[in-house]
Amino acid sequence: MPRLLEVKPLQGYRLWLRYDDGVEGVVDLSGLVGKGVFAIWKDEKRFRSVRIGDGGELVWDDGVDLCPDALYMEITGKRPAEVFPNLKILREAHA
């Protein structure tokens, strides 16, 4: 799985992301604002405090975190089996 190298918050609750395989793109998280744990993002200043955590995840100081793998798939349009080839091998082994 490519590793997340850089994140920049953008206007409108969007994030620009860059991965170590050269993939970069923008994800729109505005649909999450105000829902459940993402209620804290109603204050856009808190949303903009995003950083990359020790495990490569996106983190906010309030305990919210997002998986960089899911965001990578959103940017690239790839499915899990394309990003994680071992999933296909495991699935075939259990069939």
N, CA, C and O atoms as a CHARMM CRD file, in Angstrom:
* protein
*
  380
    1    1 MET  N      0.84300  -1.18000   0.00000 PROA 1      0.00000
    2    1 MET  CA     0.00000   0.00000   0.00000 PROA 1      0.00000
    3    1 MET  C      0.88100   1.23400   0.00000 PROA 1      0.00000
    4    1 MET  O      1.80100   1.33500   0.81200 PROA 1      0.00000
    5    2 PRO  N      0.61900   2.16500  -0.88600 PROA 2      0.00000
    6    2 PRO  CA     1.37900   3.42200  -0.87300 PROA 2      0.00000
    7    2 PRO  C      1.21300   4.15700   0.45200 PROA 2      0.00000
    8    2 PRO  O      0.16100   4.09700   1.08800 PROA 2      0.00000
    9    3 ARG  N      2.25800   4.84200   0.84700 PROA 3      0.00000
   10    3 ARG  CA     2.28300   5.57500   2.11000 PROA 3      0.00000
   11    3 ARG  C      1.94000   7.04400   1.86900 PROA 3      0.00000
   12    3 ARG  O      2.42300   7.66500   0.92200 PROA 3      0.00000
   13    4 LEU  N      1.10400   7.57600   2.73800 PROA 4      0.00000
   14    4 LEU  CA     0.73200   8.98600   2.66900 PROA 4      0.00000
   15    4 LEU  C      1.92100   9.83900   3.11600 PROA 4      0.00000
   16    4 LEU  O      2.47400   9.63800   4.19700 PROA 4      0.00000
   17    5 LEU  N      2.30300  10.79600   2.26300 PROA 5      0.00000
   18    5 LEU  CA     3.45200  11.65100   2.56300 PROA 5      0.00000
   19    5 LEU  C      3.07700  13.06300   2.98700 PROA 5      0.00000
   20    5 LEU  O      3.76900  13.68200   3.79500 PROA 5      0.00000
   21    6 GLU  N      1.97500  13.56900   2.43700 PROA 6      0.00000
   22    6 GLU  CA     1.65900  14.98500   2.65400 PROA 6      0.00000
   23    6 GLU  C      0.15500  15.20500   2.61400 PROA 6      0.00000
   24    6 GLU  O     -0.55600  14.56500   1.83900 PROA 6      0.00000
   25    7 VAL  N     -0.32000  16.10800   3.45100 PROA 7      0.00000
   26    7 VAL  CA    -1.72600  16.50500   3.47400 PROA 7      0.00000
   27    7 VAL  C     -1.79400  18.01800   3.61500 PROA 7      0.00000
   28    7 VAL  O     -1.04600  18.62100   4.38400 PROA 7      0.00000
   29    8 LYS  N     -2.70600  18.62100   2.85600 PROA 8      0.00000
   30    8 LYS  CA    -2.96000  20.05900   2.96300 PROA 8      0.00000
   31    8 LYS  C     -4.46400  20.27500   2.99500 PROA 8      0.00000
   32    8 LYS  O     -5.16800  19.84800   2.08000 PROA 8      0.00000
   33    9 PRO  N     -4.97000  20.93300   4.03800 PROA 9      0.00000
   34    9 PRO  CA    -6.39400  21.24700   4.06500 PROA 9      0.00000
   35    9 PRO  C     -6.71200  22.35700   3.06200 PROA 9      0.00000
   36    9 PRO  O     -5.94300  23.30200   2.89200 PROA 9      0.00000
   37   10 LEU  N     -7.84800  22.22000   2.41300 PROA 10     0.00000
   38   10 LEU  CA    -8.32000  23.20100   1.43700 PROA 10     0.00000
   39   10 LEU  C     -9.67000  23.75000   1.87900 PROA 10     0.00000
   40   10 LEU  O    -10.29900  23.21000   2.78800 PROA 10     0.00000
   41   11 GLN  N    -10.10400  24.80600   1.24400 PROA 11     0.00000
   42   11 GLN  CA   -11.41400  25.38300   1.53800 PROA 11     0.00000
   43   11 GLN  C    -12.51000  24.35300   1.27500 PROA 11     0.00000
   44   11 GLN  O    -12.35100  23.46700   0.43500 PROA 11     0.00000
   45   12 GLY  N    -13.61400  24.47400   1.99300 PROA 12     0.00000
   46   12 GLY  CA   -14.77600  23.63100   1.74600 PROA 12     0.00000
   47   12 GLY  C    -14.63100  22.21200   2.25200 PROA 12     0.00000
   48   12 GLY  O    -15.23700  21.29000   1.70500 PROA 12     0.00000
   49   13 TYR  N    -13.83300  22.02700   3.29200 PROA 13     0.00000
   50   13 TYR  CA   -13.65200  20.70300   3.90700 PROA 13     0.00000
   51   13 TYR  C    -13.10500  19.67500   2.92500 PROA 13     0.00000
   52   13 TYR  O    -13.57300  18.53900   2.85400 PROA 13     0.00000
   53   14 ARG  N    -12.10500  20.10600   2.17500 PROA 14     0.00000
   54   14 ARG  CA   -11.41700  19.20800   1.24800 PROA 14     0.00000
   55   14 ARG  C     -9.96600  19.07900   1.69100 PROA 14     0.00000
   56   14 ARG  O     -9.41600  19.96400   2.34700 PROA 14     0.00000
   57   15 LEU  N     -9.35800  17.95200   1.31700 PROA 15     0.00000
   58   15 LEU  CA    -7.95100  17.71400   1.61600 PROA 15     0.00000
   59   15 LEU  C     -7.21600  17.35600   0.34200 PROA 15     0.00000
   60   15 LEU  O     -7.70700  16.57300  -0.47200 PROA 15     0.00000
   61   16 TRP  N     -6.02400  17.93800   0.17100 PROA 16     0.00000
   62   16 TRP  CA    -5.12600  17.52100  -0.89800 PROA 16     0.00000
   63   16 TRP  C     -4.15900  16.52500  -0.26800 PROA 16     0.00000
   64   16 TRP  O     -3.57700  16.79000   0.78400 PROA 16     0.00000
   65   17 LEU  N     -3.99300  15.36900  -0.92400 PROA 17     0.00000
   66   17 LEU  CA    -3.13500  14.30700  -0.40300 PROA 17     0.00000
   67   17 LEU  C     -2.10100  13.91100  -1.44200 PROA 17     0.00000
   68   17 LEU  O     -2.37100  13.93300  -2.64300 PROA 17     0.00000
   69   18 ARG  N     -0.90000  13.54300  -0.96500 PROA 18     0.00000
   70   18 ARG  CA     0.14300  13.02400  -1.84500 PROA 18     0.00000
   71   18 ARG  C      0.72600  11.76300  -1.22100 PROA 18     0.00000
   72   18 ARG  O      1.06100  11.72400  -0.03700 PROA 18     0.00000
   73   19 TYR  N      0.83800  10.72300  -2.06500 PROA 19     0.00000
   74   19 TYR  CA     1.34000   9.41700  -1.63000 PROA 19     0.00000
   75   19 TYR  C      2.72100   9.15700  -2.22700 PROA 19     0.00000
   76   19 TYR  O      3.13300   9.81800  -3.18000 PROA 19     0.00000
   77   20 ASP  N      3.43300   8.18000  -1.64800 PROA 20     0.00000
   78   20 ASP  CA     4.80800   7.92000  -2.07700 PROA 20     0.00000
   79   20 ASP  C      4.92300   7.24600  -3.44500 PROA 20     0.00000
   80   20 ASP  O      6.03500   7.08500  -3.94700 PROA 20     0.00000
   81   21 ASP  N      3.81500   6.85200  -4.05700 PROA 21     0.00000
   82   21 ASP  CA     3.87000   6.28600  -5.41300 PROA 21     0.00000
   83   21 ASP  C      3.59100   7.34600  -6.47500 PROA 21     0.00000
   84   21 ASP  O      3.45600   7.02900  -7.65700 PROA 21     0.00000
   85   22 GLY  N      3.50400   8.61600  -6.04600 PROA 22     0.00000
   86   22 GLY  CA     3.27300   9.71200  -6.97800 PROA 22     0.00000
   87   22 GLY  C      1.82000  10.11900  -7.11700 PROA 22     0.00000
   88   22 GLY  O      1.52600  11.15600  -7.71100 PROA 22     0.00000
   89   23 VAL  N      0.90500   9.32300  -6.58200 PROA 23     0.00000
   90   23 VAL  CA    -0.51900   9.66700  -6.64900 PROA 23     0.00000
   91   23 VAL  C     -0.77800  10.86700  -5.75300 PROA 23     0.00000
   92   23 VAL  O     -0.31500  10.92700  -4.61400 PROA 23     0.00000
   93   24 GLU  N     -1.52100  11.81100  -6.28600 PROA 24     0.00000
   94   24 GLU  CA    -1.98300  12.94600  -5.49400 PROA 24     0.00000
   95   24 GLU  C     -3.37200  13.31900  -5.97100 PROA 24     0.00000
   96   24 GLU  O     -3.73500  13.08300  -7.12300 PROA 24     0.00000
   97   25 GLY  N     -4.13200  13.89700  -5.08000 PROA 25     0.00000
   98   25 GLY  CA    -5.48500  14.28800  -5.44000 PROA 25     0.00000
   99   25 GLY  C     -6.19800  14.92000  -4.26800 PROA 25     0.00000
  100   25 GLY  O     -5.65200  15.06600  -3.17500 PROA 25     0.00000
  101   26 VAL  N     -7.43900  15.29100  -4.53500 PROA 26     0.00000
  102   26 VAL  CA    -8.25900  15.99200  -3.54800 PROA 26     0.00000
  103   26 VAL  C     -9.44800  15.11900  -3.17700 PROA 26     0.00000
  104   26 VAL  O    -10.10500  14.54000  -4.04200 PROA 26     0.00000
  105   27 VAL  N     -9.71600  15.03300  -1.88200 PROA 27     0.00000
  106   27 VAL  CA   -10.91400  14.35100  -1.39900 PROA 27     0.00000
  107   27 VAL  C    -11.80300  15.38000  -0.71700 PROA 27     0.00000
  108   27 VAL  O    -11.32900  16.26600  -0.00700 PROA 27     0.00000
  109   28 ASP  N    -13.08400  15.24300  -0.94700 PROA 28     0.00000
  110   28 ASP  CA   -14.07800  16.15600  -0.38200 PROA 28     0.00000
  111   28 ASP  C    -14.72500  15.46100   0.81300 PROA 28     0.00000
  112   28 ASP  O    -15.41100  14.45100   0.65300 PROA 28     0.00000
  113   29 LEU  N    -14.51000  15.99500   1.99100 PROA 29     0.00000
  114   29 LEU  CA   -15.06500  15.42300   3.21000 PROA 29     0.00000
  115   29 LEU  C    -16.23400  16.23300   3.75000 PROA 29     0.00000
  116   29 LEU  O    -16.67700  16.01000   4.87700 PROA 29     0.00000
  117   30 SER  N    -16.72900  17.15900   2.96300 PROA 30     0.00000
  118   30 SER  CA   -17.80200  18.04700   3.41800 PROA 30     0.00000
  119   30 SER  C    -19.07200  17.28700   3.78800 PROA 30     0.00000
  120   30 SER  O    -19.85000  17.75500   4.61900 PROA 30     0.00000
  121   31 GLY  N    -19.28800  16.13600   3.19100 PROA 31     0.00000
  122   31 GLY  CA   -20.47600  15.34000   3.50900 PROA 31     0.00000
  123   31 GLY  C    -20.44400  14.73400   4.90400 PROA 31     0.00000
  124   31 GLY  O    -21.47400  14.27300   5.39600 PROA 31     0.00000
  125   32 LEU  N    -19.29300  14.72600   5.54500 PROA 32     0.00000
  126   32 LEU  CA   -19.16900  14.17400   6.89800 PROA 32     0.00000
  127   32 LEU  C    -19.36300  15.22800   7.98600 PROA 32     0.00000
  128   32 LEU  O    -19.65800  14.89200   9.13300 PROA 32     0.00000
  129   33 VAL  N    -19.20100  16.48400   7.63200 PROA 33     0.00000
  130   33 VAL  CA   -19.23000  17.57400   8.61300 PROA 33     0.00000
  131   33 VAL  C    -20.55300  17.56900   9.37800 PROA 33     0.00000
  132   33 VAL  O    -21.63400  17.56200   8.78900 PROA 33     0.00000
  133   34 GLY  N    -20.43400  17.57400  10.70700 PROA 34     0.00000
  134   34 GLY  CA   -21.61100  17.65000  11.56400 PROA 34     0.00000
  135   34 GLY  C    -22.21800  16.30500  11.91300 PROA 34     0.00000
  136   34 GLY  O    -23.15400  16.24300  12.71000 PROA 34     0.00000
  137   35 LYS  N    -21.70500  15.22000  11.33100 PROA 35     0.00000
  138   35 LYS  CA   -22.26700  13.88400  11.57000 PROA 35     0.00000
  139   35 LYS  C    -21.40100  13.11500  12.56500 PROA 35     0.00000
  140   35 LYS  O    -20.19300  12.98200  12.36900 PROA 35     0.00000
  141   36 GLY  N    -22.01200  12.61300  13.62200 PROA 36     0.00000
  142   36 GLY  CA   -21.29600  11.79600  14.60100 PROA 36     0.00000
  143   36 GLY  C    -20.03600  12.46100  15.10600 PROA 36     0.00000
  144   36 GLY  O    -20.05900  13.61400  15.53800 PROA 36     0.00000
  145   37 VAL  N    -18.92300  11.72200  15.05200 PROA 37     0.00000
  146   37 VAL  CA   -17.65400  12.26000  15.56000 PROA 37     0.00000
  147   37 VAL  C    -17.16500  13.44900  14.74500 PROA 37     0.00000
  148   37 VAL  O    -16.31000  14.20700  15.20400 PROA 37     0.00000
  149   38 PHE  N    -17.70100  13.61700  13.54000 PROA 38     0.00000
  150   38 PHE  CA   -17.27300  14.71300  12.67800 PROA 38     0.00000
  151   38 PHE  C    -18.00100  16.02300  12.98300 PROA 38     0.00000
  152   38 PHE  O    -17.83100  17.00900  12.26700 PROA 38     0.00000
  153   39 ALA  N    -18.80400  16.03300  14.03800 PROA 39     0.00000
  154   39 ALA  CA   -19.47200  17.26300  14.46400 PROA 39     0.00000
  155   39 ALA  C    -18.45700  18.34600  14.81200 PROA 39     0.00000
  156   39 ALA  O    -18.74300  19.53400  14.66100 PROA 39     0.00000
  157   40 ILE  N    -17.28100  17.94900  15.27300 PROA 40     0.00000
  158   40 ILE  CA   -16.24500  18.92000  15.64200 PROA 40     0.00000
  159   40 ILE  C    -15.78300  19.74400  14.45000 PROA 40     0.00000
  160   40 ILE  O    -15.26100  20.84700  14.61600 PROA 40     0.00000
  161   41 TRP  N    -15.97500  19.20900  13.24800 PROA 41     0.00000
  162   41 TRP  CA   -15.53000  19.91700  12.05300 PROA 41     0.00000
  163   41 TRP  C    -16.42700  21.09400  11.67900 PROA 41     0.00000
  164   41 TRP  O    -16.11900  21.82400  10.73800 PROA 41     0.00000
  165   42 LYS  N    -17.53100  21.29000  12.39800 PROA 42     0.00000
  166   42 LYS  CA   -18.35000  22.46700  12.11100 PROA 42     0.00000
  167   42 LYS  C    -17.50700  23.73100  12.25200 PROA 42     0.00000
  168   42 LYS  O    -17.76800  24.74800  11.61000 PROA 42     0.00000
  169   43 ASP  N    -16.50500  23.64200  13.09400 PROA 43     0.00000
  170   43 ASP  CA   -15.51000  24.70700  13.22100 PROA 43     0.00000
  171   43 ASP  C    -14.40100  24.36800  12.22400 PROA 43     0.00000
  172   43 ASP  O    -13.57200  23.49800  12.49100 PROA 43     0.00000
  173   44 GLU  N    -14.38200  25.04500  11.08300 PROA 44     0.00000
  174   44 GLU  CA   -13.43200  24.70000  10.02200 PROA 44     0.00000
  175   44 GLU  C    -11.97400  24.82100  10.49000 PROA 44     0.00000
  176   44 GLU  O    -11.08800  24.16900   9.93900 PROA 44     0.00000
  177   45 LYS  N    -11.73500  25.64300  11.49200 PROA 45     0.00000
  178   45 LYS  CA   -10.37800  25.75800  12.03300 PROA 45     0.00000
  179   45 LYS  C     -9.91700  24.40600  12.58600 PROA 45     0.00000
  180   45 LYS  O     -8.75200  24.04000  12.42700 PROA 45     0.00000
  181   46 ARG  N    -10.80500  23.67700  13.22300 PROA 46     0.00000
  182   46 ARG  CA   -10.46100  22.35200  13.75400 PROA 46     0.00000
  183   46 ARG  C    -10.18400  21.38000  12.61200 PROA 46     0.00000
  184   46 ARG  O     -9.26000  20.57100  12.69200 PROA 46     0.00000
  185   47 PHE  N    -10.97500  21.45700  11.55900 PROA 47     0.00000
  186   47 PHE  CA   -10.75600  20.59600  10.39300 PROA 47     0.00000
  187   47 PHE  C     -9.36700  20.84500   9.80900 PROA 47     0.00000
  188   47 PHE  O     -8.67500  19.90600   9.41500 PROA 47     0.00000
  189   48 ARG  N     -8.97200  22.08900   9.75800 PROA 48     0.00000
  190   48 ARG  CA    -7.70100  22.47000   9.14000 PROA 48     0.00000
  191   48 ARG  C     -6.48800  22.05100   9.98800 PROA 48     0.00000
  192   48 ARG  O     -5.35000  22.19500   9.54100 PROA 48     0.00000
  193   49 SER  N     -6.71600  21.53900  11.19800 PROA 49     0.00000
  194   49 SER  CA    -5.61000  21.10400  12.06600 PROA 49     0.00000
  195   49 SER  C     -5.14600  19.67500  11.73500 PROA 49     0.00000
  196   49 SER  O     -4.38800  19.08600  12.50500 PROA 49     0.00000
  197   50 VAL  N     -5.57900  19.12700  10.63100 PROA 50     0.00000
  198   50 VAL  CA    -5.22600  17.75600  10.22900 PROA 50     0.00000
  199   50 VAL  C     -3.71600  17.57900  10.09600 PROA 50     0.00000
  200   50 VAL  O     -2.99500  18.50400   9.72100 PROA 50     0.00000
  201   51 ARG  N     -3.25800  16.37700  10.41200 PROA 51     0.00000
  202   51 ARG  CA    -1.85200  16.02700  10.23400 PROA 51     0.00000
  203   51 ARG  C     -1.76700  14.52300  10.00300 PROA 51     0.00000
  204   51 ARG  O     -2.75100  13.80000  10.16300 PROA 51     0.00000
  205   52 ILE  N     -0.58700  14.06600   9.62700 PROA 52     0.00000
  206   52 ILE  CA    -0.35500  12.63700   9.43100 PROA 52     0.00000
  207   52 ILE  C      0.15000  12.06000  10.74300 PROA 52     0.00000
  208   52 ILE  O      1.13000  12.54400  11.30900 PROA 52     0.00000
  209   53 GLY  N     -0.52700  11.02200  11.22300 PROA 53     0.00000
  210   53 GLY  CA    -0.16000  10.38600  12.48600 PROA 53     0.00000
  211   53 GLY  C      1.01700   9.43400  12.34200 PROA 53     0.00000
  212   53 GLY  O      1.52000   9.20300  11.24200 PROA 53     0.00000
  213   54 ASP  N      1.44200   8.89200  13.46000 PROA 54     0.00000
  214   54 ASP  CA     2.59300   7.98600  13.48800 PROA 54     0.00000
  215   54 ASP  C      2.38100   6.73100  12.64800 PROA 54     0.00000
  216   54 ASP  O      3.34400   6.16200  12.13500 PROA 54     0.00000
  217   55 GLY  N      1.12800   6.29400  12.50200 PROA 55     0.00000
  218   55 GLY  CA     0.82100   5.10800  11.71400 PROA 55     0.00000
  219   55 GLY  C      0.47400   5.40900  10.27000 PROA 55     0.00000
  220   55 GLY  O      0.07100   4.51400   9.52600 PROA 55     0.00000
  221   56 GLY  N      0.62700   6.67400   9.86100 PROA 56     0.00000
  222   56 GLY  CA     0.32000   7.06000   8.49200 PROA 56     0.00000
  223   56 GLY  C     -1.11000   7.50000   8.27700 PROA 56     0.00000
  224   56 GLY  O     -1.48200   7.87900   7.16600 PROA 56     0.00000
  225   57 GLU  N     -1.92000   7.45800   9.32500 PROA 57     0.00000
  226   57 GLU  CA    -3.32000   7.86600   9.23200 PROA 57     0.00000
  227   57 GLU  C     -3.44600   9.38200   9.32400 PROA 57     0.00000
  228   57 GLU  O     -2.54400  10.06300   9.80900 PROA 57     0.00000
  229   58 LEU  N     -4.56600   9.89500   8.85600 PROA 58     0.00000
  230   58 LEU  CA    -4.85900  11.31800   9.04000 PROA 58     0.00000
  231   58 LEU  C     -5.47300  11.47600  10.41500 PROA 58     0.00000
  232   58 LEU  O     -6.40500  10.75400  10.76900 PROA 58     0.00000
  233   59 VAL  N     -4.96000  12.41300  11.19200 PROA 59     0.00000
  234   59 VAL  CA    -5.45900  12.60700  12.55100 PROA 59     0.00000
  235   59 VAL  C     -5.76400  14.07300  12.81600 PROA 59     0.00000
  236   59 VAL  O     -5.18100  14.98600  12.23200 PROA 59     0.00000
  237   60 TRP  N     -6.69900  14.24000  13.72000 PROA 60     0.00000
  238   60 TRP  CA    -7.05400  15.54700  14.25700 PROA 60     0.00000
  239   60 TRP  C     -6.88400  15.44300  15.76100 PROA 60     0.00000
  240   60 TRP  O     -7.05500  14.36100  16.32300 PROA 60     0.00000
  241   61 ASP  N     -6.55300  16.53000  16.41900 PROA 61     0.00000
  242   61 ASP  CA    -6.25900  16.51400  17.84800 PROA 61     0.00000
  243   61 ASP  C     -7.42300  16.03800  18.70800 PROA 61     0.00000
  244   61 ASP  O     -7.22100  15.69600  19.87400 PROA 61     0.00000
  245   62 ASP  N     -8.62300  16.00900  18.16700 PROA 62     0.00000
  246   62 ASP  CA    -9.79600  15.63500  18.95200 PROA 62     0.00000
  247   62 ASP  C    -10.05200  14.12900  18.96400 PROA 62     0.00000
  248   62 ASP  O    -11.10000  13.68500  19.43300 PROA 62     0.00000
  249   63 GLY  N     -9.10800  13.34500  18.45600 PROA 63     0.00000
  250   63 GLY  CA    -9.29300  11.89900  18.46100 PROA 63     0.00000
  251   63 GLY  C     -9.91600  11.35000  17.19100 PROA 63     0.00000
  252   63 GLY  O    -10.14500  10.14400  17.09600 PROA 63     0.00000
  253   64 VAL  N    -10.19500  12.19200  16.22100 PROA 64     0.00000
  254   64 VAL  CA   -10.74700  11.73400  14.95000 PROA 64     0.00000
  255   64 VAL  C     -9.58600  11.33000  14.05100 PROA 64     0.00000
  256   64 VAL  O     -8.57800  12.03300  13.97100 PROA 64     0.00000
  257   65 ASP  N     -9.73500  10.18500  13.37100 PROA 65     0.00000
  258   65 ASP  CA    -8.72200   9.79400  12.40100 PROA 65     0.00000
  259   65 ASP  C     -9.37700   9.11000  11.21200 PROA 65     0.00000
  260   65 ASP  O    -10.47500   8.56300  11.32000 PROA 65     0.00000
  261   66 LEU  N     -8.69400   9.14800  10.08100 PROA 66     0.00000
  262   66 LEU  CA    -9.18300   8.53300   8.84900 PROA 66     0.00000
  263   66 LEU  C     -8.09100   7.66400   8.24000 PROA 66     0.00000
  264   66 LEU  O     -6.90500   7.98500   8.30600 PROA 66     0.00000
  265   67 CYS  N     -8.51700   6.56800   7.65300 PROA 67     0.00000
  266   67 CYS  CA    -7.60600   5.61800   7.02800 PROA 67     0.00000
  267   67 CYS  C     -7.12000   6.15900   5.68200 PROA 67     0.00000
  268   67 CYS  O     -7.93600   6.48700   4.82100 PROA 67     0.00000
  269   68 PRO  N     -5.79700   6.25700   5.49000 PROA 68     0.00000
  270   68 PRO  CA    -5.28300   6.77400   4.22600 PROA 68     0.00000
  271   68 PRO  C     -5.53900   5.82500   3.05200 PROA 68     0.00000
  272   68 PRO  O     -5.56500   6.26000   1.90100 PROA 68     0.00000
  273   69 ASP  N     -5.72800   4.52800   3.33600 PROA 69     0.00000
  274   69 ASP  CA    -5.98600   3.55700   2.27200 PROA 69     0.00000
  275   69 ASP  C     -7.32200   3.84200   1.59000 PROA 69     0.00000
  276   69 ASP  O     -7.41600   3.82200   0.36300 PROA 69     0.00000
  277   70 ALA  N     -8.34600   4.10600   2.38600 PROA 70     0.00000
  278   70 ALA  CA    -9.67100   4.39600   1.82500 PROA 70     0.00000
  279   70 ALA  C     -9.63700   5.67300   0.99500 PROA 70     0.00000
  280   70 ALA  O    -10.28000   5.75500  -0.05200 PROA 70     0.00000
  281   71 LEU  N     -8.89500   6.66000   1.45900 PROA 71     0.00000
  282   71 LEU  CA    -8.79100   7.91600   0.71600 PROA 71     0.00000
  283   71 LEU  C     -8.00500   7.71600  -0.57500 PROA 71     0.00000
  284   71 LEU  O     -8.31300   8.33700  -1.59100 PROA 71     0.00000
  285   72 TYR  N     -7.00000   6.85900  -0.54100 PROA 72     0.00000
  286   72 TYR  CA    -6.22900   6.52400  -1.74500 PROA 72     0.00000
  287   72 TYR  C     -7.15600   5.90500  -2.79300 PROA 72     0.00000
  288   72 TYR  O     -7.09500   6.25900  -3.97100 PROA 72     0.00000
  289   73 MET  N     -8.00900   4.98500  -2.36100 PROA 73     0.00000
  290   73 MET  CA    -8.94300   4.34500  -3.29400 PROA 73     0.00000
  291   73 MET  C     -9.94300   5.34900  -3.85300 PROA 73     0.00000
  292   73 MET  O    -10.34100   5.25600  -5.01400 PROA 73     0.00000
  293   74 GLU  N    -10.34500   6.30400  -3.03100 PROA 74     0.00000
  294   74 GLU  CA   -11.26200   7.33600  -3.52300 PROA 74     0.00000
  295   74 GLU  C    -10.59200   8.19800  -4.58900 PROA 74     0.00000
  296   74 GLU  O    -11.21200   8.52100  -5.60200 PROA 74     0.00000
  297   75 ILE  N     -9.35100   8.56700  -4.37300 PROA 75     0.00000
  298   75 ILE  CA    -8.62000   9.39800  -5.33300 PROA 75     0.00000
  299   75 ILE  C     -8.38400   8.65200  -6.64300 PROA 75     0.00000
  300   75 ILE  O     -8.57300   9.20400  -7.72700 PROA 75     0.00000
  301   76 THR  N     -7.96900   7.39200  -6.53000 PROA 76     0.00000
  302   76 THR  CA    -7.59100   6.63900  -7.72600 PROA 76     0.00000
  303   76 THR  C     -8.74200   5.91900  -8.39700 PROA 76     0.00000
  304   76 THR  O     -8.65000   5.56700  -9.57300 PROA 76     0.00000
  305   77 GLY  N     -9.82800   5.69500  -7.66600 PROA 77     0.00000
  306   77 GLY  CA   -10.93600   4.92500  -8.21100 PROA 77     0.00000
  307   77 GLY  C    -10.67700   3.42800  -8.20200 PROA 77     0.00000
  308   77 GLY  O    -11.43800   2.65800  -8.78600 PROA 77     0.00000
  309   78 LYS  N     -9.60400   3.01600  -7.54100 PROA 78     0.00000
  310   78 LYS  CA    -9.26600   1.59600  -7.47400 PROA 78     0.00000
  311   78 LYS  C    -10.11200   0.88700  -6.42600 PROA 78     0.00000
  312   78 LYS  O    -10.56900   1.48900  -5.45400 PROA 78     0.00000
  313   79 ARG  N    -10.30700  -0.40800  -6.65100 PROA 79     0.00000
  314   79 ARG  CA   -11.03800  -1.24700  -5.70400 PROA 79     0.00000
  315   79 ARG  C    -10.04200  -1.88100  -4.73400 PROA 79     0.00000
  316   79 ARG  O     -8.84400  -1.92100  -5.01800 PROA 79     0.00000
  317   80 PRO  N    -10.53000  -2.38100  -3.57900 PROA 80     0.00000
  318   80 PRO  CA    -9.62000  -2.96700  -2.59300 PROA 80     0.00000
  319   80 PRO  C     -8.70000  -4.05300  -3.16400 PROA 80     0.00000
  320   80 PRO  O     -7.51700  -4.08600  -2.82200 PROA 80     0.00000
  321   81 ALA  N     -9.20600  -4.92900  -4.01300 PROA 81     0.00000
  322   81 ALA  CA    -8.37300  -6.01100  -4.56700 PROA 81     0.00000
  323   81 ALA  C     -7.25000  -5.47000  -5.44700 PROA 81     0.00000
  324   81 ALA  O     -6.21500  -6.12000  -5.59800 PROA 81     0.00000
  325   82 GLU  N     -7.44200  -4.29300  -6.02400 PROA 82     0.00000
  326   82 GLU  CA    -6.39800  -3.69500  -6.85300 PROA 82     0.00000
  327   82 GLU  C     -5.29300  -3.07600  -5.99900 PROA 82     0.00000
  328   82 GLU  O     -4.12600  -3.06600  -6.38800 PROA 82     0.00000
  329   83 VAL  N     -5.67100  -2.57000  -4.85400 PROA 83     0.00000
  330   83 VAL  CA    -4.72000  -1.92000  -3.96100 PROA 83     0.00000
  331   83 VAL  C     -4.04500  -2.93300  -3.04000 PROA 83     0.00000
  332   83 VAL  O     -2.87600  -2.78600  -2.68300 PROA 83     0.00000
  333   84 PHE  N     -4.79400  -3.95000  -2.66900 PROA 84     0.00000
  334   84 PHE  CA    -4.30300  -4.99900  -1.77600 PROA 84     0.00000
  335   84 PHE  C     -4.36500  -6.34200  -2.49900 PROA 84     0.00000
  336   84 PHE  O     -5.30600  -7.10500  -2.27900 PROA 84     0.00000
  337   85 PRO  N     -3.39900  -6.65200  -3.34900 PROA 85     0.00000
  338   85 PRO  CA    -3.43700  -7.88600  -4.14000 PROA 85     0.00000
  339   85 PRO  C     -3.56200  -9.14800  -3.29400 PROA 85     0.00000
  340   85 PRO  O     -4.11600 -10.14300  -3.76100 PROA 85     0.00000
  341   86 ASN  N     -3.06600  -9.13100  -2.07300 PROA 86     0.00000
  342   86 ASN  CA    -3.16000 -10.30900  -1.21500 PROA 86     0.00000
  343   86 ASN  C     -4.59600 -10.63300  -0.81900 PROA 86     0.00000
  344   86 ASN  O     -4.87400 -11.77200  -0.44300 PROA 86     0.00000
  345   87 LEU  N     -5.50700  -9.68400  -0.89100 PROA 87     0.00000
  346   87 LEU  CA    -6.91300  -9.95800  -0.60500 PROA 87     0.00000
  347   87 LEU  C     -7.45800 -10.99300  -1.58100 PROA 87     0.00000
  348   87 LEU  O     -8.18700 -11.90400  -1.18800 PROA 87     0.00000
  349   88 LYS  N     -7.10400 -10.85000  -2.84400 PROA 88     0.00000
  350   88 LYS  CA    -7.56600 -11.78600  -3.86100 PROA 88     0.00000
  351   88 LYS  C     -7.00800 -13.17600  -3.59600 PROA 88     0.00000
  352   88 LYS  O     -7.72200 -14.17100  -3.72000 PROA 88     0.00000
  353   89 ILE  N     -5.74300 -13.24400  -3.23400 PROA 89     0.00000
  354   89 ILE  CA    -5.11200 -14.52800  -2.93800 PROA 89     0.00000
  355   89 ILE  C     -5.79000 -15.19300  -1.74000 PROA 89     0.00000
  356   89 ILE  O     -6.07200 -16.39000  -1.77500 PROA 89     0.00000
  357   90 LEU  N     -6.05100 -14.43100  -0.69100 PROA 90     0.00000
  358   90 LEU  CA    -6.71700 -14.96400   0.49900 PROA 90     0.00000
  359   90 LEU  C     -8.12500 -15.43300   0.17300 PROA 90     0.00000
  360   90 LEU  O     -8.55400 -16.49400   0.62700 PROA 90     0.00000
  361   91 ARG  N     -8.84000 -14.64500  -0.61300 PROA 91     0.00000
  362   91 ARG  CA   -10.21000 -15.00000  -0.97000 PROA 91     0.00000
  363   91 ARG  C    -10.23500 -16.29800  -1.76700 PROA 91     0.00000
  364   91 ARG  O    -11.08100 -17.16100  -1.53200 PROA 91     0.00000
  365   92 GLU  N     -9.30900 -16.43400  -2.70700 PROA 92     0.00000
  366   92 GLU  CA    -9.23700 -17.65300  -3.51400 PROA 92     0.00000
  367   92 GLU  C     -8.84100 -18.85100  -2.66300 PROA 92     0.00000
  368   92 GLU  O     -9.31600 -19.96000  -2.91000 PROA 92     0.00000
  369   93 ALA  N     -7.99400 -18.65700  -1.68000 PROA 93     0.00000
  370   93 ALA  CA    -7.55800 -19.75700  -0.82200 PROA 93     0.00000
  371   93 ALA  C     -8.69300 -20.27200   0.05600 PROA 93     0.00000
  372   93 ALA  O     -8.70000 -21.44200   0.43700 PROA 93     0.00000
  373   94 HSD  N     -9.65000 -19.40700   0.37800 PROA 94     0.00000
  374   94 HSD  CA   -10.76400 -19.78600   1.23700 PROA 94     0.00000
  375   94 HSD  C    -11.99700 -20.20300   0.45000 PROA 94     0.00000
  376   94 HSD  O    -13.02000 -20.55200   1.03900 PROA 94     0.00000
  377   95 ALA  N    -11.91000 -20.17100  -0.87300 PROA 95     0.00000
  378   95 ALA  CA   -13.07800 -20.53300  -1.69700 PROA 95     0.00000
  379   95 ALA  C    -13.19200 -22.02500  -1.86700 PROA 95     0.00000
  380   95 ALA  O    -14.11400 -22.50200  -2.52900 PROA 95     0.00000
